[in-house]
Amino acid sequence: MSNEGEALANIKVNKKPLNDLEDEVVTVQEIIEASGRNPNEVDVFLLDNEGDEEGEQVSLTEEFDRTEKPTKTLFFRAVPQRNVGH
């Protein structure tokens, strides 16, 4: 999809910007896949800012509308799942 003229919020995963996503509305799964990670192997947290150490865990199906606050960067942290094998 093309978003000519539409401002989109930037997205960072583990402090690295994602530049390959052009959709206005993206799921957490799409964000994690675009970061080169397997969504089934990580827990994902939405951070308030880049320095946030806690964050709030989010579902892979959760959607984010990047046009809602185009000047606010969306920060995510992806960590290996802790409950693998339990």
C-alpha positions as MATLAB code, in Angstrom:
seq = 'MSNEGEALANIKVNKKPLNDLEDEVVTVQEIIEASGRNPNEVDVFLLDNEGDEEGEQVSLTEEFDRTEKPTKTLFFRAVPQRNVGH';
ca = [
       0.000    0.000    0.000;
       1.164    3.464   -0.760;
       0.697    6.297    1.696;
       1.720    9.284   -0.371;
       1.515   12.377    1.754;
       0.314   10.457    4.816;
       2.565   10.870    7.829;
       3.247    7.586    9.610;
       4.632    6.981   13.077;
       8.126    5.515   13.074;
       8.595    2.071   14.599;
      11.613    0.798   16.520;
      12.192   -2.758   17.734;
      15.003   -3.224   20.249;
      16.176    0.341   19.457;
      16.512   -0.373   15.694;
      14.254    1.513   13.271;
      12.047   -0.412   10.848;
      11.987    1.189    7.439;
      10.299   -1.543    5.387;
       6.758   -1.185    6.719;
       4.556    1.152    4.702;
       1.080    0.170    5.908;
      -0.942    2.639    7.943;
      -2.260   -0.085   10.251;
       0.122   -2.859   11.281;
      -0.096   -5.800   13.657;
       2.552   -6.656   16.213;
       3.197   -9.853   14.242;
       3.953   -7.835   11.066;
       6.266   -5.559   13.040;
       8.204   -8.484   14.514;
       8.445  -10.264   11.154;
       9.753   -7.050    9.567;
      12.442   -6.927   12.263;
      13.716  -10.337   11.111;
      12.456  -12.242   14.159;
      10.107  -15.201   14.414;
       6.962  -13.914   16.177;
       6.370  -17.357   17.705;
       9.689  -17.269   19.544;
       9.504  -13.878   21.244;
       7.466  -11.994   23.810;
       6.784   -8.438   22.674;
       6.479   -5.367   24.877;
       5.229   -1.887   23.932;
       7.473    0.710   25.548;
       6.559    4.262   26.552;
       9.912    5.478   25.232;
      13.298    4.118   24.215;
      14.543    4.145   27.802;
      11.538    2.240   29.192;
      12.848   -0.952   30.820;
       9.478   -2.541   31.634;
       6.889   -1.927   28.950;
       3.545   -3.639   28.578;
       3.301   -7.041   26.923;
       1.250   -6.954   23.723;
      -0.448   -9.654   21.680;
       0.774  -10.504   18.168;
      -2.706   -9.661   16.862;
      -2.802   -6.170   18.373;
      -3.029   -3.446   15.720;
      -1.444   -0.009   15.680;
      -2.693    2.830   13.484;
       0.431    4.743   12.514;
      -1.565    7.771   11.318;
      -3.129    8.316   14.751;
      -0.017    9.979   16.219;
       2.409   10.249   13.297;
       4.969   12.271   15.259;
       5.214    9.701   18.081;
       7.616    6.790   17.565;
       6.295    3.360   18.548;
       8.898    1.517   20.616;
       8.832   -2.254   21.019;
      11.093   -4.753   22.738;
      11.217   -8.372   21.565;
      12.743  -10.894   23.967;
      13.026  -14.688   23.705;
       9.986  -16.360   25.209;
      10.558  -17.375   28.799;
       7.927  -20.077   28.962;
       9.229  -22.252   26.101;
       8.986  -25.917   27.028;
       6.696  -25.434   30.041;
];
